[in-house]
């Protein structure tokens, strides 16, 4: 599991398409249209991944992603080994902030 902030950019001028004898041209000037946070979940040996972009990155957002992983992506798994960095939102406390204690405990035990 990983997440990263990402800039949303638009072209200041429309790019020129390629034509015979000429490469496509794109101006280096851009318009910044905000940011988002991209959550990426992967299982390399299975060849599986899920990517979701959200407008922000909070403990509640991360907890929602974990809930989806456990209840939608792997509902029948007895245990899930989650490998992630030590970002401040990545922890069991985030589950308790987002959900009722019983649900947070059940998610944390998987």
Beta strands, then each sheet from edge to edge (+ up, - down):
strand 1: 2-11
strand 2: 30-43
strand 3: 48-54
sheet 1: 1+ 2- 3+
end
